[in-house]
Amino acid sequence: PFVIVCNHQASLDLVGMVEVIPERCVPIAKRELLYLGTVGWACWLSGIIFIDRRRRAAAIEVITRTASAMWRENVR
């Protein structure tokens, strides 16, 4: 298992991420990215799991459910 962190300095970061993210990887992003127009829409359509950092309990719940699903499905 490993973690890849991207800081989104430009909208082209997403294009670069597509090249480095391995198969069977679970992408997680901050919820604010959902509201970046076509970039947010593309993220949502690609199945990225969004974390609402303003609601700590909700964010922990999403991460916990995601980790459980990853364990069951044997993904990174």
C-alpha positions in Angstrom: 0.0 0.0 0.0 1.1 3.6 -0.6 -0.2 7.2 -0.8 0.2 9.6 -3.7 -0.3 13.2 -2.7 -0.9 15.9 -5.4 -1.3 19.5 -4.4 -3.2 20.8 -7.5 -1.0 23.7 -8.4 -2.7 23.8 -11.8 -5.6 22.3 -13.6 -3.2 20.2 -15.6 -2.2 18.3 -12.5 -5.2 16.0 -13.1 -3.8 15.0 -16.5 -0.4 14.2 -14.9 -2.1 12.2 -12.1 -3.8 10.0 -14.6 -0.4 8.9 -15.8 1.1 8.0 -12.4 -1.9 6.5 -10.5 -1.7 2.7 -10.6 -4.5 0.4 -11.5 -7.0 -0.5 -8.7 -6.2 2.7 -6.8 -8.8 4.6 -4.8 -8.6 8.4 -5.4 -9.7 10.7 -2.5 -10.0 14.5 -2.8 -11.1 17.4 -0.7 -14.8 18.3 -1.4 -13.9 21.8 -2.6 -12.5 20.3 -5.8 -16.0 19.2 -6.7 -16.9 22.9 -7.3 -14.2 23.6 -9.9 -16.4 23.6 -12.9 -15.6 20.9 -15.5 -12.6 19.7 -13.4 -15.0 18.9 -10.5 -17.5 17.3 -12.8 -14.8 15.1 -14.4 -13.5 14.1 -10.9 -17.0 13.2 -9.8 -17.6 11.2 -13.0 -14.4 9.3 -12.5 -15.4 8.1 -9.1 -13.2 10.2 -6.8 -14.3 10.0 -3.2 -14.7 13.5 -1.8 -13.9 14.3 1.8 -15.7 17.3 3.5 -12.8 18.7 5.6 -15.2 21.1 7.4 -17.2 18.3 8.9 -14.7 16.2 10.8 -17.0 13.4 11.9 -18.4 13.0 8.3 -14.9 13.0 6.8 -13.8 10.3 9.3 -16.9 8.2 8.4 -16.2 8.4 4.7 -12.5 7.5 5.2 -13.5 4.5 7.5 -16.1 3.2 4.9 -13.6 3.6 2.1 -10.8 1.8 4.0 -13.2 -1.1 4.8 -14.2 -1.4 1.1 -10.6 -1.2 0.1 -9.7 -4.0 2.5 -12.6 -6.2 1.2 -11.8 -5.6 -2.5 -8.0 -5.8 -2.1 -7.3 -2.4 -3.7 -4.7 0.3 -2.8 
